[in-house]
Amino acid sequence: MLLENKTALITGAARGIGKAIALKFAAEGCNIAFTDLVINESAEQTIHEIETFGVKVKGYSSNAADFTETHEVVNQIVADFGRIDILVNNAGITKDGLLLRMNESQWDDVINVNLKSAYNFIHAVAPVMIRQRIGSIINMSSVVGVNGNAGQCNYSASKAGLIGLAKSTAKELGSRNIRANCIAPGFIITEMTEKIPTDVRQAWEKTIPLRRGGSVDEVAKVALFLASDLSSYVSGQVIPVCGGMS
Ligand code: NAI
């Protein structure tokens, strides 16, 4: 039980990578508070699956891009759970397009949901972690945040921003025993990547040394490493989970 009696807050965890992380943490004895835009039937199903591990779990409807809403939901989570040991900034969207065709709202939406959200949550959660004198923050970046990608300048800029944010947080809060790191997944099979046309997906898979997309569980295993004491001297780092792509 690597996370027994700890509490994790995971954003955008009703499905996909966030859900896999929630399940992986719960299997290690961690209580789970998660957010998503709406707590609908599929989010209720996620809650049900987490409950089977015998931990405390609650889903909160909250827009991670909204500063005020984020502070309100974090206050509520602290009231409900008493502490927050792990923060996973996972909520994210894509609104792809070539730079010269990208309109302002495509740019703003992706920066706000992917990058500003992480600032919102770190800003709200860090005082809680400082009081506890322990915390692990994980930002979900991407290999395209490290390498860039044609057609994704907004997304790759947001994901590069998450790296700068984690590295700066690690430097500012390290003296309070708070670590901050990034995971940079490559091509992971989820609802987000299912939108990509099959021929593009197949071409992409050929460029991956392991010749396949990753699973959400393979990302969750690295999140468990960064959340737990297995990584107690790891901070300010970016760990790619990309089958050798990066
Ligand atoms: P997904 O689309 O399956 O799940 C994202 C979740 O975030 C959804 O439940 C969605 O409702 C929620 N969300 C979206 N906007 C939100 C907001 N404003 N407030 C709260 N929740 C919100 O995506 P997936 O694939 O699970 O991705 C999770 C994270 O991993 C994202 O940050 C994504 O950019 C990143 N990532 C994914 C990769 C992939 O290949 N799937 C590769 C690299 C990074």
Boltz pocket constraint, residues with backbone or C-beta under 6 A from the ligand:
constraints:
  - pocket:
      binder: B
      contacts: [[A, 11], [A, 12], [A, 13], [A, 14], [A, 15], [A, 16], [A, 17], [A, 18], [A, 35], [A, 36], [A, 37], [A, 62], [A, 63], [A, 64], [A, 65], [A, 89], [A, 90], [A, 91], [A, 92], [A, 93], [A, 113], [A, 140], [A, 141], [A, 142], [A, 143], [A, 184], [A, 185], [A, 186], [A, 187], [A, 188], [A, 189], [A, 190], [A, 191], [A, 192], [A, 193]]
      max_distance: 6.0
